[in-house]
């Protein structure tokens, strides 16, 4: 089962869910509960330079259906409806939060007019899968890579595509280094 949104950190800590999708602002909660976030593949969402917590929330990244739900099939139908590209895009435009599905994210980005805003939005939802893909960077190192990419785009030093390619290459190098040091997991 996957947890998301408000309460997902406590659900994960209390082992009600096997996986939780959340923003980087939840990492202190996980650490306070004694979890080693470096060992569970957590990479926080990017933060603006000088900001103490991430502020980029992604709309519709996951839905939770409790095991004791009275009508799990109806809940599943609502979740599927919310994630359809047309509906997810409409919700993103209304809420201003980028959608999690790539097809919806591309449509949402097409509605934006400022090139710099498009680049920042691209970093915000392309950066998140770096952690989801299992990058074993500790949260500070992962966040530093994303902050650097963010800074370069804001300062118009490079496009989001170039910045993210560099982040991906550095992440992959760190993954290889980590795997070489850790040895086989089995």
GULUM-999444 format. One line per field, with one value per residue: y, x, z of N, C-alpha, C, O, CB in turn; residue in one letter. Coordinates in steps of 0.2 Angstrom, whole numbers, always signed. Each point is the difference from the previous one (the first is absolute). Glycine has a CB too. Layout:
N
ny: c(Y	...) .
nx: c(X	...) .
nz: c(Z	...) .
cay: c(Y	...) .
cax: c(X	...) .
caz: c(Z	...) .
cy: c(Y	...) .
cx: c(X	...) .
cz: c(Z	...) .
oy: c(Y	...) .
ox: c(X	...) .
oz: c(Z	...) .
cby: c(Y	...) .
cbx: c(X	...) .
cbz: c(Z	...) .
rest: c(A	...) .
end
This chain:
186
ny: c(-6	+11	+7	+11	+11	+4	-12	-3	+2	-9	-11	-2	-1	-12	-10	+10	-3	-12	+17	+14	+6	+11	+12	-3	+2	-16	+3	+5	-13	-10	+5	-1	-16	-1	+3	-3	+14	-10	-13	+8	+4	+15	+8	+12	+3	+8	+7	+13	-1	-3	-13	-5	-8	-4	+14	-14	-4	-10	+5	-16	-5	-11	-1	-5	-11	+1	-15	+8	+5	-3	-2	-8	+3	+15	+1	-5	+11	+12	-5	+0	+15	+6	-6	+6	+7	+7	+0	+4	+13	+5	-1	+9	+12	+0	+0	+11	-17	-2	-10	-10	+0	+3	+3	+12	+6	+3	+8	+9	+5	+5	+11	+7	+14	-4	-9	+1	-9	-12	-2	-1	-11	-8	+0	-5	-13	-3	+0	-12	-10	+5	-9	-10	-7	-4	+17	-11	+18	-2	+7	+7	-6	+3	+15	+2	-4	+11	+13	-1	+1	+13	+9	-3	+6	+13	+4	-3	-13	-7	+0	-4	-7	+4	-3	-15	-3	+4	-9	-13	+1	+1	-13	-9	+3	-4	-14	-4	+3	-10	-13	+1	+0	-12	-11	-5	+10	-16) .
nx: c(+4	+7	-1	-4	+1	+3	+9	+13	+8	-10	-1	+16	+1	-11	+8	-15	+10	+10	+1	-2	-1	+7	+5	+15	-12	+3	+17	-5	-10	+11	+9	-12	+0	+17	-1	+16	-9	+14	-11	-12	+9	+0	+3	-7	-8	+13	+0	-3	+16	-4	-11	+3	-7	+2	-9	-1	-16	+3	-16	+0	+14	-12	-16	+4	-11	+1	+4	-15	-4	-15	+7	+17	-10	-1	+16	+3	-10	+8	+14	-5	-5	+14	+8	-10	+14	-13	+3	+15	-3	-11	+9	+11	-10	-5	+14	+8	+3	+10	-13	+9	-2	+15	-15	-1	+15	-3	-13	+8	+11	-12	-5	+15	-2	+14	+10	+0	-14	+6	+13	-9	-9	+13	+5	-14	+1	+17	+3	-11	+8	+14	-8	-7	+14	+2	+7	+7	-1	+1	-13	+14	+2	-14	+2	+14	-7	-12	+9	+8	-13	-4	+13	-1	-15	+3	+12	-10	+12	-10	-14	-6	+9	+13	-6	-3	+14	+6	-10	+3	+16	-1	-9	+10	+12	-8	-4	+15	+4	-11	+4	+16	-4	-10	+10	-11	-11	+4) .
nz: c(+0	-9	+15	-11	+10	+12	+6	-10	+13	+8	-11	+1	+16	+0	-11	-7	-12	-3	-2	+9	-15	+11	-8	+4	+11	+3	+3	+14	+0	-3	+12	+11	-3	+3	-18	-1	-9	-3	-1	-9	-14	+9	-15	+11	-12	-4	+14	-10	+1	+17	+1	+15	-13	-15	-2	-10	+6	-12	-1	+5	+10	+3	+0	+15	-6	+18	-4	+4	-16	+6	-15	-1	-12	+4	+2	-14	-6	+7	-6	-15	+1	+4	-13	-12	-5	+4	+16	+0	-8	+10	+12	-6	-3	+15	+7	-9	+0	-14	-3	+8	-16	-6	-5	+11	-3	-15	+4	+11	-11	-10	+13	+0	-9	+7	-12	+16	+1	-9	+9	+13	-6	-4	+15	+5	-9	-3	+16	+2	-9	+10	+10	-10	-4	+16	+1	+13	-1	+17	-4	-3	-14	-5	+3	-8	-14	+2	+4	-14	-9	+6	-4	-15	-2	+7	-10	-15	+4	-10	-6	+14	-10	+8	+14	-3	-7	+14	+8	-9	+2	+16	+1	-7	+9	+12	-6	-1	+14	+6	-7	+5	+15	-1	-6	-8	+7	+1) .
cay: c(+6	+7	+6	+7	+6	+2	-6	-6	-2	-4	-7	-4	-1	-5	-6	-2	-1	-2	+5	+7	+5	+6	+5	+0	+3	-6	-3	+0	-4	-7	+0	+0	-7	-5	-3	+2	+1	-1	-7	-2	+3	+6	+6	+5	+4	+5	+6	+6	+2	+4	-2	-6	-7	+0	+3	-2	-6	-3	-2	-7	-5	-6	-1	-6	-3	-4	-7	-1	+5	-3	-1	+1	+1	+7	+5	-2	+3	+7	+2	+0	+6	+6	-1	+1	+6	+6	+2	+2	+7	+5	+1	+3	+7	+3	+0	+2	-5	-4	-7	-5	-4	+3	+3	+6	+5	+3	+4	+6	+5	+4	+5	+5	+5	+3	-5	-2	-4	-7	-3	-2	-6	-6	-3	-3	-7	-5	-2	-5	-7	-2	-4	-6	-5	-4	+3	+0	+6	+2	+5	+6	-1	+0	+7	+5	-1	+3	+7	+2	+0	+6	+6	+1	+2	+7	+5	-1	-3	-6	-2	-6	-7	-1	+0	-6	-5	+0	-3	-7	-3	+0	-5	-7	-1	-1	-7	-5	+0	-3	-7	-3	+0	-4	-7	-2	+1	-7) .
cax: c(-4	+4	-3	+2	-4	+0	+0	+4	+6	-2	-2	+6	+3	-3	+0	-6	+2	+7	+4	-3	+2	-1	+5	+5	-2	-1	+6	+1	-4	+3	+6	-2	-3	+6	+1	+6	-3	+4	-1	-7	+0	-3	+3	-5	-1	+5	-2	+3	+6	-1	-6	+1	-4	-2	-6	-3	-5	-3	-7	-2	+5	-2	-6	+0	-7	+1	-2	-6	-5	-6	-1	+7	+0	-2	+6	+4	-3	+1	+7	+1	-3	+4	+6	-1	+4	-4	-2	+6	+2	-5	+2	+7	-1	-4	+4	+7	+5	+1	-3	+5	+0	+4	-4	-4	+5	+1	-6	+0	+6	-2	-4	+4	+2	+7	+5	+3	-4	+0	+6	+0	-5	+3	+4	-4	-3	+5	+4	-3	+2	+6	-1	-4	+4	+5	+7	+1	+3	-3	-5	+4	+3	-5	-3	+5	+0	-5	+1	+5	-4	-5	+3	+3	-5	-3	+5	+1	+6	-2	-7	-2	+3	+7	+1	-3	+5	+6	-3	-1	+7	+3	-4	+2	+7	-1	-3	+6	+4	-3	+0	+6	+2	-5	+0	-6	-5	-2) .
caz: c(+0	-1	+3	-3	+3	+8	+4	-3	+4	+6	-2	-2	+6	+4	-5	-3	-7	-2	-4	+1	-5	+4	-2	+4	+6	+5	+2	+7	+4	+0	+4	+7	+2	+0	-6	-4	-6	-6	-2	-3	-7	+1	-2	+1	-6	+0	+4	-2	+4	+6	+3	+5	-2	-7	-1	-6	+1	-6	+1	-3	-1	+2	+4	+4	+1	+6	+0	+3	-4	-1	-7	-3	-8	-2	+1	-6	-6	+1	-1	-7	-3	+2	-3	-8	-2	-1	+7	+4	-2	+2	+8	+0	-2	+5	+7	-1	+2	-6	+0	+1	-6	-5	-6	+2	+1	-7	-2	+4	-2	-6	+1	+3	-5	+1	-1	+6	+4	-3	+2	+7	+1	-2	+5	+6	+0	-3	+6	+4	-1	+1	+7	-1	-3	+5	+1	+7	+2	+6	-2	-1	-7	-6	+0	-2	-7	-3	+1	-5	-6	+1	+0	-7	-4	+3	-2	-7	-2	-4	-1	+4	-3	+1	+8	+2	-2	+5	+7	-1	-1	+7	+4	-3	+3	+7	+0	-2	+6	+5	-1	+0	+7	+4	-2	-1	+5	+3) .
cy: c(+6	+5	+6	+5	+1	-7	-6	-1	-4	-7	-4	-2	-6	-6	-2	+0	-2	+5	+6	+4	+7	+5	+0	+3	-5	-3	+1	-4	-7	+0	+0	-7	-5	-4	+3	+1	-1	-8	-1	+4	+7	+6	+5	+4	+6	+6	+6	+1	+4	-2	-7	-6	+1	+3	-2	-7	-2	-3	-7	-4	-7	+0	-6	-2	-5	-7	-2	+5	-4	-1	+1	+1	+7	+4	-1	+4	+8	+2	-1	+6	+6	+0	+0	+6	+7	+3	+2	+7	+5	+2	+3	+8	+4	+1	+3	-5	-5	-7	-5	-4	+4	+3	+6	+6	+4	+5	+6	+5	+4	+6	+6	+5	+2	-6	-2	-4	-7	-4	-2	-5	-6	-3	-3	-6	-5	-2	-5	-7	-2	-5	-6	-5	-3	+3	+0	+6	+2	+7	+7	+0	+1	+7	+5	+0	+4	+7	+3	+1	+6	+7	+1	+2	+7	+5	+0	-2	-6	-2	-5	-6	-1	-1	-7	-6	-1	-3	-7	-3	+0	-5	-7	-2	-1	-7	-5	-1	-3	-7	-3	-1	-5	-8	-3	+0	-7	-3) .
cx: c(+4	-4	+2	-4	+1	+0	+4	+6	-1	-3	+6	+4	-3	-2	-7	+0	+7	+4	-4	+3	-1	+5	+5	-1	-1	+6	+1	-4	+2	+6	-2	-3	+5	+1	+7	-2	+5	+0	-7	-1	-4	+4	-5	-1	+4	-3	+3	+6	-2	-6	+1	-4	-2	-7	-4	-4	-2	-7	-1	+6	-1	-6	+1	-7	+2	-3	-7	-5	-6	-2	+6	-1	-2	+6	+5	-2	+1	+7	+2	-2	+4	+6	+0	+3	-4	-2	+6	+3	-4	+1	+6	-1	-4	+4	+7	+6	+1	-2	+6	+1	+4	-4	-4	+5	+2	-5	+0	+5	-2	-4	+4	+3	+8	+5	+3	-4	-1	+6	+0	-5	+3	+5	-4	-3	+4	+4	-2	+2	+7	+1	-4	+3	+5	+6	+1	+4	-3	-4	+4	+3	-4	-3	+5	+1	-6	+0	+5	-4	-5	+3	+3	-6	-3	+5	+0	+6	-1	-7	-1	+3	+7	+2	-2	+5	+6	-1	+0	+7	+3	-4	+2	+8	+0	-3	+5	+5	-3	-1	+6	+2	-5	+1	-7	-5	-3	+5) .
cz: c(+0	+4	-3	+4	+7	+3	-3	+4	+6	-2	-2	+6	+4	-3	-2	-7	-1	-3	+1	-5	+3	-2	+5	+7	+6	+3	+7	+4	+0	+4	+7	+3	+0	-6	-3	-7	-6	-2	-3	-7	+0	-3	+0	-7	+1	+4	-3	+4	+6	+3	+5	-2	-7	+0	-6	+1	-6	+1	-3	-1	+2	+4	+5	+1	+6	-1	+3	-3	-1	-8	-4	-7	-2	+1	-6	-6	+0	-1	-7	-4	+1	-4	-8	-2	+0	+7	+4	-2	+2	+7	+1	-1	+6	+6	-1	+2	-6	+1	+0	-6	-6	-6	+3	+2	-6	-2	+4	-1	-6	+2	+3	-5	+1	+0	+7	+5	-2	+3	+8	+2	-2	+5	+6	-1	-4	+6	+4	-1	+1	+6	-1	-3	+4	+1	+8	+2	+7	-2	-1	-7	-6	+0	-3	-8	-3	+1	-5	-7	+0	-1	-7	-4	+2	-3	-7	-3	-4	+0	+5	-2	+2	+7	+2	-3	+4	+7	-1	+0	+7	+4	-2	+3	+7	+2	-1	+6	+6	+0	+0	+7	+4	-2	-1	+6	+3	+4) .
oy: c(+0	+1	+1	-1	-3	-4	-5	-6	-5	-4	-6	-6	-4	-4	-5	-3	+2	+0	+0	+1	+1	-2	-3	-1	+1	-4	-5	-3	-4	-5	-3	-1	-6	-5	+6	-4	-1	-1	-6	+1	+1	+1	-1	+0	+2	+1	-1	-1	+4	+2	-4	-5	+6	-1	+3	-5	+4	-4	-2	-4	-5	+5	-5	+3	-5	-1	-4	+1	-6	-5	+6	+3	+2	+5	+5	+3	+3	+4	+4	+2	+4	+5	+0	+5	+5	+6	+5	+4	+5	+6	+5	+4	+6	+5	+3	+2	-2	-3	+1	-2	+6	+6	+5	+6	+6	+6	+6	+6	+6	+4	+5	-3	+1	-5	-6	-4	-5	-5	-5	-5	-5	-6	-5	-4	-6	-5	-4	-4	-6	-5	-5	-6	-5	-3	+3	-1	-1	+3	+3	+5	+3	+3	+5	+5	+3	+4	+6	+5	+3	+4	+6	+4	+4	+6	+3	+2	-1	+3	-3	-5	-6	-4	-3	-5	-5	-4	-4	-5	-6	-4	-4	-5	-5	-4	-5	-5	-4	-4	-6	-5	-3	-4	+4	-1	+0	-6) .
ox: c(+6	-6	+6	-5	+4	-4	+1	+2	+3	+2	+0	+2	+3	-3	-2	-4	+4	+6	-6	+6	-6	+5	+0	+4	-1	+0	+2	+2	+0	+1	+3	+1	-1	+4	+1	+0	-2	+2	-1	-6	-4	+6	-5	+4	+2	-6	+6	+1	-4	-2	+5	+2	-1	-4	-5	+3	-2	-1	+2	+0	+3	-2	+3	-5	+3	-4	-4	-6	+0	-3	+1	+4	+2	+1	+3	+4	+2	+2	+3	+3	+1	+3	+5	+0	+2	+1	-1	+2	+2	+0	+0	+3	+2	+0	+2	+5	-5	+0	+5	+6	-2	+1	-1	-2	+1	+1	-2	-1	+2	-1	-3	+2	+3	-1	+1	+2	+0	-1	+2	+1	-1	+0	+2	+0	-2	+3	+3	+2	+1	+3	+1	-1	+3	+5	-3	+5	-6	+1	-2	+0	+1	-1	-2	+0	+1	-2	-2	+1	+0	-2	-1	+1	-1	-2	+5	+2	+5	-4	+4	+2	+2	+4	+4	+1	+3	+3	+2	+1	+3	+4	+1	+1	+3	+2	+1	+1	+4	+2	+1	+4	+3	-1	-5	+2	-2	-1) .
oz: c(+3	-1	-3	+2	+3	-1	+3	+0	+2	+4	+1	+1	+3	+2	-1	-3	+4	+0	+0	-1	+2	-3	+6	+5	+6	+5	+4	+6	+5	+4	+4	+6	+2	+0	+0	-4	-6	-6	-2	-2	-4	+2	-3	-4	+6	+1	-4	+6	+0	+6	-2	+3	-3	+5	-2	+0	-5	+4	-5	-4	-2	+3	-2	+1	-1	-4	-2	+3	-2	-1	-3	-4	-5	-4	-2	-4	-5	-4	-3	-4	-5	-2	-3	+4	+2	+2	+3	+4	+2	+2	+4	+3	+1	+3	+5	+0	-3	+6	-3	-2	-1	-2	-4	-2	+0	-3	-2	+0	-1	-4	+1	-6	-5	+3	+1	+3	+4	+1	+2	+4	+3	+1	+2	+4	+0	+0	+3	+4	+0	+1	+2	+1	-2	+2	+3	+5	+1	-5	-4	-3	-4	-6	-3	-3	-5	-5	-3	-3	-5	-3	-3	-5	-5	-2	-3	-5	-4	+5	+3	+3	+2	+2	+4	+4	+1	+2	+4	+3	+2	+4	+4	+1	+3	+4	+4	+2	+4	+4	+3	+2	+5	+4	+0	+6	+6	+2) .
cby: c(-6	-4	-7	-4	+2	+15	+9	+9	+16	+15	+11	+12	+16	+13	+1	+9	+7	-12	-8	-3	-8	-4	+10	+2	+9	+2	+6	+15	+11	+4	+9	+14	+9	+4	-8	-3	+10	+10	+3	-3	-12	-5	-5	+0	-6	-4	-6	+6	-4	+7	+9	+14	-8	-9	+6	+10	+0	+1	+14	+9	+15	-9	+11	+1	+6	+12	+1	-4	+12	+11	-2	-10	-14	-7	-6	-14	-12	-4	-9	-15	-9	-5	-6	-12	-13	-10	-13	-16	-11	-10	-15	-15	-9	-10	-13	+9	+3	+10	+3	+1	-12	-13	-17	-14	-13	-16	-16	-14	-14	-15	-13	-5	+3	+14	+10	+15	+16	+10	+11	+16	+13	+10	+14	+15	+11	+10	+16	+12	+6	+16	+16	+14	+11	-7	+4	-11	+5	-8	-9	-4	-10	-15	-8	-7	-15	-14	-8	-11	-16	-12	-7	-13	-16	-11	-4	+7	+5	-7	+6	+11	+7	+11	+15	+9	+7	+14	+14	+7	+10	+16	+12	+7	+12	+16	+10	+8	+15	+14	+8	+10	+15	+14	-6	-7	+11	+5) .
cbx: c(-15	+11	-6	+7	-12	-1	-11	-7	+2	-4	-11	-2	+1	-2	+12	-1	-13	-11	+11	-9	+4	-10	-9	+3	-4	-11	+3	+1	-9	-5	+4	-3	-10	-6	-14	+8	-5	+6	+9	+2	+5	-12	+13	-2	-14	+11	-6	-12	+11	+8	-11	+0	-3	+11	+9	+7	-1	+13	-6	-9	+4	+14	-10	+15	-7	+4	+16	+11	+9	-1	-13	+1	-6	-13	-5	-1	-10	-11	-1	-4	-12	-8	-1	-10	+5	-6	-9	+1	+2	-8	-6	+3	-2	-10	-8	-10	+1	+10	-15	-9	-9	+9	+0	-7	+3	+6	-5	-4	+6	+2	-6	+1	-15	-4	+1	+5	-6	-6	+4	+2	-8	-1	+7	-3	-9	-4	+1	-11	-10	+1	+0	-8	-5	-11	+2	-5	+9	+8	-7	+2	+7	-2	-6	+6	+5	-5	-1	+9	+1	-5	+4	+8	-2	-3	+1	-10	+0	+16	-5	-12	-11	-2	-6	-13	-7	+1	-8	-12	-2	-1	-11	-9	+1	-3	-12	-3	+1	-8	-11	-1	+1	-7	+15	+3	-1	-6) .
cbz: c(+3	-10	+14	-13	-12	+0	+1	-11	-6	+2	-5	-12	-3	+3	+7	+12	-7	-1	-9	+13	-12	+13	-11	-15	-12	-11	-15	-8	-8	-16	-13	-8	-6	+12	-2	+11	+11	+11	+11	+13	+0	+8	-5	+16	-7	-12	+14	-10	-11	-10	-8	+6	+15	-8	+8	-6	+16	-8	+4	-1	+4	-3	-7	+5	-11	+11	+2	+7	-3	+12	+4	+13	+5	+8	+14	+9	+4	+12	+14	+5	+7	+13	+13	-4	-9	-13	-4	-3	-12	-10	-2	-6	-13	-8	-2	+2	+15	-8	-2	+14	+4	+5	-1	+7	+10	+0	-2	+9	+6	-3	+1	+16	+4	+4	-13	-4	-2	-11	-11	-2	-5	-13	-5	-2	+1	-12	-3	-2	-9	-6	+4	-2	-8	-5	-14	-6	-13	+13	+11	+16	+10	+8	+13	+14	+6	+7	+15	+10	+4	+11	+14	+7	+4	+12	+14	+5	+14	-3	-15	+0	-11	-12	-3	-3	-13	-8	-1	-9	-14	-5	-3	-11	-11	-2	-8	-14	-8	-3	-10	-13	-5	-4	+6	-14	-11	-12) .
rest: c(X	X	X	X	X	X	X	X	X	X	X	X	X	X	X	X	X	X	X	X	X	X	X	X	X	X	X	X	X	X	X	X	X	X	X	X	X	X	X	X	X	X	X	X	X	X	X	X	X	X	X	X	X	X	X	X	X	X	X	X	X	X	X	X	X	X	X	X	X	X	X	X	X	X	X	X	X	X	X	X	X	X	X	X	X	X	X	X	X	X	X	X	X	X	X	X	X	X	X	X	X	X	X	X	X	X	X	X	X	X	X	X	X	X	X	X	X	X	X	X	X	X	X	X	X	X	X	X	X	X	X	X	X	X	X	X	X	X	X	X	X	X	X	X	X	X	X	X	X	X	X	X	X	X	X	X	X	X	X	X	X	X	X	X	X	X	X	X	X	X	X	X	X	X	X	X	X	X	X	X	X	X	X	X	X	X) .
end
